[in-house]
Structures are given as structure tokens and as C-alpha cells.
Amino acid sequence: MLRRLLTLFAVTAIGLAAAQSQIEIFSWWAGDEGPALEALIERFQELHPGIEVINATVTGGSGVNARAVLKTRMLGGDPPDSFQVHAGQELIGTWVVADRMEDLTFLYEEMGWFENYPQGLIEASSTADGIWSVPVNIHRSNVMWYVPAKLEEWGITPPASWSEFLTVCPAIQAAGVTPLALGENWTQVHLWESVALGVLGPDDYDKLWTAELPFNDPKAMEIWDVFGDVLACTNDDAAGLSWQQATDMVVGGSAAFNIMGDWAAGYLTTTLGLEPGVGYGWAASPGTDGVFMWLSDAFGLPQGIQNREATVEWLRFIGTAEAQDIFNPLKGSIAPHLDSDLSLYNAYLQSAAADWQNNRVVGSLAHGTVAKEAFASDFATVMEIYLATGSAMNAANAAQAIATQVGLGQ
């Protein structure tokens, strides 16, 4: 009898402990970007009713504010159980080199992800010492958004090059329309990388990040000249607008185009309820047709967390095709999982999936893929120098100085 009571007590204690498991998921997916994460968490908790998920979000596009909060917590010894990060150098160049993350190779082996994830994405998430994150999506950075009916009304088509865009810009302005909607500071860097890709082409663009092409090389300096001309075609109130508000300018007809990552497709479809190809259209940003500039949101496993086993269950889940096919159609991204069911995705996302498979692929600066975090952070200063001086030479020299200082490409 005593043995039976002890067994019952042990089982009950285990059950209570399981019911009290808790994980904190830290991200910047708030507001309009929240539904995709909420759907993911809802399904996870259906599968794991004993694990309570605390959805901790910090508002601010591209994680600008969230990364600052995360830095304070990581340095203070209070890491969230798992946090959103851009796969690639954004994580590797910060918390991996600081020895604050666990190697996830064991999960890739256990879950068969070496066969289910693209090899290039695994390599971008890895160092010689391990694999550091589980990617949940693939976003495209170099997308130009527009409303087909408005372009037809104005008698214009999506420009295929930046020179073509600059040619049509005065006519759009003469009609009382902003040619290119722009938002807060980080969206300027986002625009810059599309200009850089369009000016340089993918080969020389990649050479920026390997230090084979200096930022003050004449070819690279041309980026700033074109960028300045493009900025003259944007709205004066950009600094006070979120990326969603810049997108709203296009939807409302006060702007012709917006260059934004395809989280804009999630906003346009999930939040605004617009039909792809009808309520909104898309094209590669000028001069980048046939090139897919990628980034990926991912989650890792910080060292020293209290809820490690529950967090590992979260990572197992988000790496499945089921989880990614719940999340990505709402988010405006595609699944990195090779077994994704594309029938669940809308027309834009199916086109993005085809381009991901068939285009030349390059990484994003603004979203943490190609450059060390130290360079990416300081590039904001380069942008400020350019905006203050209008000097391509000053900006190019500053970028090269930072690249040399941080050892970009090493």
C-alpha cells in the first residue's frame, strides 16, 4: 500500500511539474506581425498542454528596439528561453562568439533537418563549432510593392532599373504622388541594400561582404550617388513613419511604390485583407530581377536558461513543416523546410518560393545575414553621415573605415 501511495505521489508530482513548465519566447513580432506567431504558439500549446508560453514582444520594426532589450538581458545574465534573431551574422557575430548559445547540431541530427533544410541556409546558421539556430522562415528583402490599378491609372509600369525609376520619378511627382514611400531610419538601410544590389549586380554586391570590393572603390561609391537621387523621390516625413504606414501610402494611392521585405505581403494580406495580384502587386526592386536577397528569422537556445527541456520542445516544433506552414502564410514569408506544402500559400508566396529555388541568392545587410553585427550596427552611422553631408565620398570612406576596423570578411 505504501509503495502504491509513493508511486501515485511521484506520478502526481511529475504531472504537476509538467503542467507548470513555462517558456518565454522573445521577439519583435507585435501588432500587425503578431497573428503568425500567435497561431504558432496556439498549435504548440495544443501539442504540449503542459508548457505555458509567455509571448514576450518588443515593438519596433526589424527588431531595432528588441535587440537593445535583448542585449541588456543577455549581458545581465537574464536571457529569455528563446529569442527571435536573424539567422547568420546577427546571431553568430554576437551571442555565439560571446559563448552564450548552445550548439543545436543534436537537434538537426535527431530531426533529420540536414535533409529538410537547404544546405546554404544551414551553412549560414553555422560555424566550425556548431549550428546555432532553427530558421522558421525565408523572407525576401528586394521587393517593390505597388497597386496595379493605380499604376494603370497613372500610365506607368514597375521600373526595371534605377535609371528607369529616376526617369519616371518627375512625372509621378507632377501628378501629386510620391514616387517611393519610405519610413523610419532602418528602412533607409533597407532601401540602400536594394540600391546597392541594383547598381553593383550580385557578384560585386557579394564582394562587399568579403572585403574584395572596398566601400570606397569607385564602383561602390556609385551606390551613394544613385541612392541620393532615389531619396529625392521619397516623402519628406519618412522619419516619422513606420514601415506599415509607408506601405499604407501605396495602398491609399499617395505613393506609387514602396521597397520593403515581404513581411509587407503578410501585412497587405493578413491585416488589410487584400488579394495578391489584385489589391497589390510586386516586382523585384529595380535592377535586381533574377536575384533573391534573403534573410531568415530564427530561434536559438541560450545557455543557462531554467526551462531548457521545454525550450528544446519549442525548437523541435518550429523546425517542422507543420509549424512553418502554419506560420509563414500569415507572416508573408516562405518555409525553409523542403517538405513545405505550397498549396497552403497565396499567389505572392508561391512566386517567392519559385524565385527562392531558381534565382541567384544573396544575403541582406539590413537584416543580419551577410555582415558582422558590429559593421551592421555602425552602418547606421554611415547613413547619418551621408544624410547630413550628402557626400558619397564621406559615406564610402566611413563605411570602409568601419569595415577595416571590424575585420569585415575575415
C-alpha positions, 0 to 999 in steps of 0.5 A: 500500500505504501509503495502504491501511495509513493508511486501515485505521489511521484506520478502526481508530482511529475504531472504537476511539474509538467503542467507548470513548465513555462517558456518565454519566447522573445521577439519583435513580432507585435501588432500587425506581425503578431497573428503568425506567431500567435497561431504558432504558439496556439498549435504548440500549446495544443501539442504540449498542454503542459508548457505555458508560453509567455509571448514576450514582444518588443515593438519596433520594426526589424527588431531595432528596439528588441535587440537593445532589450535583448542585449541588456538581458543577455549581458545581465545574465537574464536571457529569455528561453528563446529569442527571435534573431536573424539567422547568420551574422546577427546571431553568430557575430554576437551571442555565439562568439560571446559563448552564450548559445548552445550548439543545436547540431543534436537537434538537426541530427535527431530531426533529420533537418540536414535533409529538410533544410537547404544546405546554404541556409544551414551553412549560414546558421553555422560555424566550425563549432556548431549550428546555432539556430532553427530558421522558421522562415525565408523572407525576401528583402528586394521587393517593390510593392505597388497597386496595379490599378493605380499604376494603370491609372497613372500610365506607368509600369514597375521600373526595371532599373534605377535609371528607369525609376529616376526617369519616371520619378518627375512625372509621378511627382507632377501628378501629386504622388510620391514616387517611393514611400519610405519610413523610419531610419532602418528602412533607409538601410533597407532601401540602400541594400536594394540600391546597392544590389541594383547598381553593383549586380550580385557578384560585386554586391557579394564582394562587399561582404568579403572585403574584395570590393572596398566601400570606397572603390569607385564602383561602390561609391556609385551606390551613394550617388544613385541612392541620393537621387532615389531619396529625392523621390521619397516623402519628406516625413519618412522619419516619422513613419513606420514601415506599415504606414509607408506601405499604407501610402501605396495602398491609399494611392499617395505613393506609387511604390514602396521597397520593403521585405515581404513581411509587407505581403503578410501585412497587405494580406493578413491585416488589410485583407487584400488579394495578391495580384489584385489589391497589390502587386510586386516586382523585384526592386529595380535592377535586381530581377533574377536575384533573391536577397534573403534573410531568415528569422530564427530561434536559438537556445541560450545557455543557462536558461531554467526551462531548457527541456521545454525550450528544446520542445519549442525548437523541435516544433518550429523546425517542422513543416507543420509549424512553418506552414502554419506560420509563414502564410500569415507572416508573408514569408516562405518555409525553409523546410523542403517538405513545405506544402505550397498549396497552403500559400497565396499567389505572392508566396508561391512566386517567392518560393519559385524565385527562392529555388531558381534565382541567384541568392544573396544575403541582406545587410539590413537584416543580419545575414551577410555582415558582422553585427558590429559593421551592421550596427555602425552602418547606421552611422554611415547613413547619418553621415551621408544624410547630413553631408550628402557626400558619397565620398564621406559615406564610402570612406566611413563605411570602409573605415568601419569595415577595416576596423571590424575585420569585415570578411575575415 
